[in-house]
Amino acid sequence: MCEAVSTAFADNPATGCAVGVQEGILSVVIRQPDLDSLPDQTPAMTSAGRPTLKKLTQRDRMLWWLTTLGSNIIATLKQALATAPAITAIDLAALTRIPDTQRLGIIAYGR
């Protein structure tokens, strides 16, 4: 079952892997893209109506990253449940590189 679920995750932006099943509970780990991988500019228009690039604020980048995190988690859960309908619960851990230390860390965990 883990191999089939991991294969279903192959096309996701957040790389995922089913790592085990015990008593109907599937354990999954996903790798969320780093905050630093997001662009720091976005398309915009000048007051004269010309296209330009606008610098994103740190807050906007963080909101964008959090939105992608939530979307990746939901997509992973939906794919796992669709691929293995016999499972009763999913333990999911999301990892990413922490900007301050550049080490991988768990940023979300839940059942």
C-alpha positions as CSV (number, residue, x, y, z in Angstrom):
1,M,0.0,0.0,0.0
2,C,2.8,2.4,0.8
3,E,4.3,2.0,-2.7
4,A,1.0,2.8,-4.4
5,V,0.4,5.9,-2.2
6,S,3.9,7.1,-2.7
7,T,3.5,6.7,-6.5
8,A,0.3,8.8,-6.3
9,F,2.4,11.6,-4.7
10,A,4.9,11.7,-7.6
11,D,3.4,14.7,-9.4
12,N,2.8,16.8,-6.2
13,P,4.8,20.1,-5.7
14,A,5.5,19.0,-2.2
15,T,7.3,15.6,-2.5
16,G,5.6,13.0,-0.3
17,C,6.3,9.5,0.8
18,A,4.2,7.0,2.7
19,V,6.5,5.5,5.3
20,G,4.4,2.9,7.0
21,V,1.0,1.6,8.0
22,Q,0.0,0.3,11.4
23,E,-3.5,-0.7,12.5
24,G,-5.1,1.2,9.6
25,I,-3.1,4.4,10.2
26,L,-0.9,5.6,7.3
27,S,2.2,7.6,8.1
28,V,3.2,10.2,5.5
29,V,6.1,12.7,5.3
30,I,6.0,15.6,2.8
31,R,8.8,18.1,2.0
32,Q,7.4,21.6,1.7
33,P,9.4,23.9,-0.7
34,D,11.5,26.4,1.2
35,L,10.3,29.9,1.8
36,D,13.5,31.1,0.0
37,S,12.3,29.2,-3.1
38,L,9.4,31.7,-3.6
39,P,10.0,34.7,-5.9
40,D,10.5,38.1,-4.2
41,Q,8.7,40.0,-6.9
42,T,5.2,39.8,-8.5
43,P,3.8,41.3,-11.7
44,A,2.0,44.6,-11.3
45,M,1.1,47.7,-13.3
46,T,2.5,51.2,-12.9
47,S,0.3,54.2,-12.5
48,A,0.7,54.9,-16.2
49,G,-0.6,51.4,-17.0
50,R,2.7,49.8,-17.9
51,P,3.7,46.3,-16.7
52,T,6.3,46.2,-14.0
53,L,7.6,43.9,-11.1
54,K,6.6,44.8,-7.6
55,K,8.7,43.7,-4.6
56,L,6.7,41.4,-2.3
57,T,6.7,42.3,1.4
58,Q,7.9,39.7,3.8
59,R,4.3,39.3,5.1
60,D,3.0,38.6,1.6
61,R,5.7,36.0,0.9
62,M,4.9,34.3,4.2
63,L,1.1,34.3,3.5
64,W,1.9,32.9,0.0
65,W,4.1,30.2,1.6
66,L,1.5,29.3,4.2
67,T,-1.2,29.0,1.6
68,T,1.0,26.6,-0.4
69,L,1.7,24.6,2.7
70,G,-2.0,24.2,3.5
71,S,-2.8,23.3,-0.2
72,N,0.0,20.7,-0.3
73,I,-1.2,19.1,2.9
74,I,-4.8,18.9,1.7
75,A,-3.8,17.5,-1.7
76,T,-1.6,14.9,0.0
77,L,-4.3,13.8,2.4
78,K,-6.9,13.6,-0.4
79,Q,-4.6,11.6,-2.6
80,A,-3.7,9.2,0.2
81,L,-7.4,8.6,1.1
82,A,-8.3,8.1,-2.6
83,T,-5.5,5.7,-3.2
84,A,-5.9,3.6,0.0
85,P,-9.6,3.8,1.0
86,A,-9.1,1.2,3.7
87,I,-7.0,3.4,5.9
88,T,-8.8,5.0,8.9
89,A,-6.4,7.9,9.7
90,I,-3.2,9.6,8.4
91,D,-0.3,10.8,10.5
92,L,1.4,13.5,8.4
93,A,4.6,15.4,9.1
94,A,5.7,18.3,6.8
95,L,9.3,19.2,6.6
96,T,11.1,22.3,5.2
97,R,14.4,24.1,5.5
98,I,14.3,26.6,8.4
99,P,15.6,29.9,7.1
100,D,17.6,30.8,10.2
101,T,19.6,27.6,10.5
102,Q,19.2,26.1,7.0
103,R,18.4,22.7,8.6
104,L,15.4,20.6,7.9
105,G,12.7,20.9,10.5
106,I,9.1,19.7,11.1
107,I,6.7,22.6,10.5
108,A,3.4,20.7,10.7
109,Y,2.3,17.5,12.2
110,G,-1.0,16.0,12.8
111,R,-3.4,13.1,12.5
